[in-house]
Amino acid sequence: MFHDWFAVRAAWNHLHIAGAVADQGDALSMPFDGPGQLAIDREGNLYVSDLYSIVKIDNKGRATRLLHHNSGSSSCSYSLHPAGNGIAVEPGGAPIFSDANCGVLYRIVSPDRADPLFGGSTDSGRFAGLFVDSTGVIYATQTASHQVIGIDSVGNRRILAGTGSPGYRGEGGPATDAQLNAPSGVVLDAGGNVYFADGGNFRIRKITPDGVIQTIAGTGEKGFDDADLAIKARMGRPGQLAMDANGDVLFVDLDTKG
């Protein structure tokens, strides 16, 4: 079953207080400048990618601003952008996020420090979507290179889908021979299937464990439909993905108004 997150996105936007700064406090009073993607850890703590920081909201409703813009020591200083930066949590509990400018993944190691984890000048495109499995393997989408990749625990990068050229091609065949168009959100199920938002193609697609790519939702035409099957329903540009306890894929529709 597919759902939108309009109510969730609207709720976060209501927390915005222009110009205000706070490092810690009740979540309902924490000012936000432009919240974007979300991640949750095993203890129920929520992490929010804000415009210039990462905000942690613990399971008791306390909010802490973990990171401020340009507080890192890397020569390629990180900056956060709510519409495009992936965020996820590693099995050990450390949040990781992507840099909008340099195509670098960072791990937050303290409230005021993030260390580079992967990427840089040799890797094209920022990481719009991130997911980390129980073994620490990172699944990421790169919008500029139109690819879905996997990164193992020692930093080896493997292309899972996409030729590097934008388009729509390869349905039912090898995912590495398929064309994607500005992929964004990504999530993994218990069976090892990788789901991602193929935003520019207005589809949700799946990569099976044996490397075959399939569309599971969307017709490729922009719009909004309540269809009996997800594959017959039009959608706007899908963004961040999540999966519930039943294995249903949830996604944010960035274009459709509701």
C-alpha positions as CSV (number, residue, x, y, z in Angstrom):
1,M,0.0,0.0,0.0
2,F,1.3,3.5,-0.8
3,H,0.7,6.6,1.1
4,D,1.8,10.2,1.0
5,W,3.4,12.2,3.9
6,F,1.8,15.5,3.4
7,A,0.6,15.7,7.0
8,V,4.0,14.9,8.3
9,R,5.8,17.4,6.2
10,A,3.3,20.1,7.1
11,A,3.7,19.4,10.8
12,W,7.5,19.8,10.7
13,N,7.1,23.1,8.7
14,H,5.0,24.4,11.5
15,L,8.0,24.3,13.8
16,H,9.8,26.9,11.9
17,I,10.7,30.1,13.8
18,A,12.7,32.4,11.6
19,G,16.0,33.6,13.0
20,A,15.7,31.7,16.3
21,V,18.6,29.6,17.6
22,A,18.4,26.9,20.3
23,D,20.6,24.0,20.9
24,Q,18.5,22.0,23.3
25,G,14.9,21.9,24.6
26,D,11.5,20.5,24.3
27,A,10.9,19.3,20.7
28,L,7.7,21.3,20.3
29,S,9.7,24.5,21.1
30,M,12.7,23.7,19.0
31,P,13.1,26.2,16.1
32,F,13.6,24.7,12.6
33,D,14.8,26.6,9.5
34,G,13.7,24.1,6.8
35,P,13.4,20.5,8.0
36,G,13.8,17.9,5.3
37,Q,14.6,14.2,5.6
38,L,14.1,12.0,8.7
39,A,15.8,8.9,10.2
40,I,14.9,6.9,13.3
41,D,17.2,4.6,15.3
42,R,16.3,1.4,17.2
43,E,15.6,3.3,20.4
44,G,13.0,5.5,18.8
45,N,15.2,8.6,18.5
46,L,14.3,10.8,15.5
47,Y,17.0,12.6,13.5
48,V,15.9,15.6,11.3
49,S,18.0,17.1,8.5
50,D,17.5,20.8,9.0
51,L,18.7,23.6,6.8
52,Y,22.0,24.2,8.8
53,S,22.1,21.4,11.3
54,I,21.0,17.9,12.3
55,V,18.4,17.8,15.1
56,K,17.9,14.8,17.3
57,I,14.6,14.3,19.0
58,D,14.8,11.6,21.7
59,N,12.0,9.2,22.6
60,K,11.1,11.5,25.6
61,G,10.5,14.5,23.4
62,R,13.7,16.3,24.0
63,A,15.4,18.0,21.0
64,T,19.2,18.5,20.7
65,R,20.9,20.3,17.8
66,L,23.8,18.0,17.0
67,L,25.6,19.9,14.3
68,H,25.9,23.5,13.0
69,H,26.8,24.6,9.5
70,N,30.5,24.5,8.7
71,S,31.6,23.2,12.1
72,G,33.6,20.3,10.5
73,S,37.3,20.1,10.0
74,S,37.3,18.8,6.5
75,S,38.5,21.0,3.7
76,C,35.2,20.4,2.0
77,S,32.9,21.9,4.6
78,Y,29.5,20.4,4.9
79,S,26.2,22.2,4.4
80,L,22.7,20.9,4.9
81,H,19.8,21.3,2.6
82,P,16.3,20.1,3.5
83,A,15.2,19.1,0.0
84,G,18.0,16.9,-1.0
85,N,20.2,15.6,1.8
86,G,20.0,12.0,2.8
87,I,20.2,11.0,6.5
88,A,20.4,7.6,8.1
89,V,21.5,5.9,11.3
90,E,24.2,3.2,11.4
91,P,23.7,0.0,13.4
92,G,25.9,1.4,16.2
93,G,23.7,4.4,16.5
94,A,25.8,7.1,14.8
95,P,23.9,9.3,12.3
96,I,25.3,9.8,8.8
97,F,24.3,12.5,6.4
98,S,25.3,13.7,2.9
99,D,26.7,17.0,1.9
100,A,24.9,19.0,-0.7
101,N,28.0,20.6,-2.2
102,C,30.7,18.1,-2.3
103,G,29.1,14.6,-2.6
104,V,30.6,13.5,0.7
105,L,29.0,11.3,3.4
106,Y,29.7,12.3,7.0
107,R,29.4,10.5,10.3
108,I,28.4,12.6,13.3
109,V,30.8,11.7,16.1
110,S,30.0,14.4,18.6
111,P,27.4,17.3,18.9
112,D,29.9,19.6,17.1
113,R,31.9,17.3,14.9
114,A,31.3,15.2,11.8
115,D,34.0,13.1,10.1
116,P,34.1,12.3,6.4
117,L,33.1,8.8,5.7
118,F,33.0,8.4,1.9
119,G,32.9,10.4,-1.3
120,G,34.5,13.6,-2.6
121,S,35.9,14.8,-5.9
122,T,36.1,11.3,-7.4
123,D,32.4,10.6,-6.8
124,S,29.9,12.5,-8.8
125,G,26.7,13.8,-7.3
126,R,25.3,14.3,-3.9
127,F,23.6,11.5,-2.0
128,A,19.9,12.3,-2.0
129,G,18.8,9.1,-0.2
130,L,20.5,6.9,2.4
131,F,19.8,3.6,4.1
132,V,22.1,1.5,6.3
133,D,21.4,-2.2,6.8
134,S,22.1,-4.2,9.9
135,T,25.6,-5.1,8.7
136,G,26.6,-1.5,8.1
137,V,26.3,-1.6,4.3
138,I,25.1,1.8,3.0
139,Y,22.6,2.1,0.2
140,A,22.6,5.5,-1.5
141,T,21.1,7.3,-4.5
142,Q,23.1,9.8,-6.5
143,T,21.0,12.3,-8.3
144,A,23.6,13.8,-10.6
145,S,25.0,10.5,-11.8
146,H,21.5,8.9,-11.9
147,Q,22.6,5.8,-10.0
148,V,21.9,3.7,-6.9
149,I,25.1,2.4,-5.2
150,G,26.1,0.3,-2.3
151,I,29.1,1.1,0.0
152,D,30.5,-1.6,2.2
153,S,32.1,-1.1,5.7
154,V,35.5,-0.5,4.2
155,G,34.4,2.0,1.7
156,N,34.2,-0.1,-1.5
157,R,31.6,1.3,-3.9
158,R,29.4,-0.9,-6.1
159,I,26.8,0.3,-8.6
160,L,23.5,-1.4,-8.1
161,A,21.5,0.4,-10.8
162,G,21.9,3.0,-13.4
163,T,24.2,3.6,-16.4
164,G,25.0,7.2,-15.4
165,S,22.8,8.7,-18.1
166,P,19.3,10.0,-17.3
167,G,16.3,8.3,-18.9
168,Y,13.9,5.4,-18.5
169,R,15.1,2.0,-19.8
170,G,15.8,-1.5,-18.8
171,E,12.5,-2.6,-17.1
172,G,12.7,-6.3,-16.2
173,G,16.4,-6.5,-17.0
174,P,19.8,-6.0,-15.3
175,A,19.6,-3.0,-13.0
176,T,23.1,-1.9,-14.0
177,D,21.9,-1.6,-17.6
178,A,18.9,0.5,-16.7
179,Q,18.5,4.2,-17.0
180,L,17.2,6.2,-14.0
181,N,16.3,9.9,-13.7
182,A,17.4,11.7,-10.6
183,P,16.8,9.0,-8.0
184,S,16.2,10.0,-4.4
185,G,14.8,8.0,-1.5
186,V,16.0,4.4,-0.9
187,V,15.1,1.6,1.5
188,L,15.8,-2.1,1.9
189,D,13.4,-4.9,2.9
190,A,14.1,-8.0,4.9
191,G,14.4,-10.1,1.7
192,G,17.3,-7.9,0.3
193,N,15.2,-6.0,-2.2
194,V,16.2,-2.4,-2.7
195,Y,13.4,0.1,-3.3
196,F,14.2,3.6,-4.6
197,A,12.3,6.7,-5.8
198,D,13.0,7.3,-9.5
199,G,11.9,10.9,-9.2
200,G,12.4,12.1,-12.7
201,N,10.5,9.1,-14.0
202,F,7.6,9.5,-11.5
203,R,8.0,5.9,-10.4
204,I,9.0,3.7,-7.4
205,R,11.4,0.9,-8.6
206,K,12.8,-2.2,-7.1
207,I,16.1,-4.0,-7.4
208,T,15.9,-7.6,-6.6
209,P,18.7,-9.5,-4.9
210,D,19.7,-11.0,-8.2
211,G,20.0,-7.6,-9.8
212,V,16.8,-7.2,-11.8
213,I,15.0,-3.9,-11.9
214,Q,11.2,-3.6,-11.7
215,T,8.7,-0.7,-11.4
216,I,6.3,-1.3,-8.4
217,A,4.4,2.0,-8.5
218,G,3.8,4.8,-11.0
219,T,3.0,4.9,-14.7
220,G,5.7,7.4,-15.6
221,E,3.1,10.1,-16.1
222,K,3.0,12.9,-13.5
223,G,-0.3,13.3,-11.7
224,F,-2.4,11.8,-8.9
225,D,-4.7,8.7,-9.0
226,D,-6.3,6.4,-6.5
227,A,-5.9,3.2,-8.5
228,D,-6.6,-0.4,-7.6
229,L,-2.9,-1.2,-8.3
230,A,0.1,1.0,-7.5
231,I,1.6,0.2,-10.9
232,K,-1.5,1.9,-12.5
233,A,-1.4,5.0,-10.3
234,R,0.1,8.3,-11.4
235,M,2.2,10.2,-8.9
236,G,4.2,13.4,-8.6
237,R,7.9,13.3,-7.9
238,P,8.6,10.7,-5.2
239,G,11.1,11.7,-2.5
240,Q,12.1,10.0,0.7
241,L,11.0,6.4,1.2
242,A,10.3,4.4,4.4
243,M,9.0,0.9,5.1
244,D,6.6,0.0,7.8
245,A,6.4,-3.2,9.9
246,N,4.2,-4.9,7.4
247,G,6.6,-4.3,4.6
248,D,4.6,-1.6,2.9
249,V,6.6,1.1,1.2
250,L,5.7,4.7,2.2
251,F,6.9,7.7,0.2
252,V,6.8,11.5,0.1
253,D,5.2,12.9,-3.0
254,L,7.1,16.2,-3.5
255,D,4.8,17.6,-6.2
256,T,1.2,16.5,-5.6
257,K,-0.9,18.9,-3.5
258,G,-3.3,17.4,-1.0
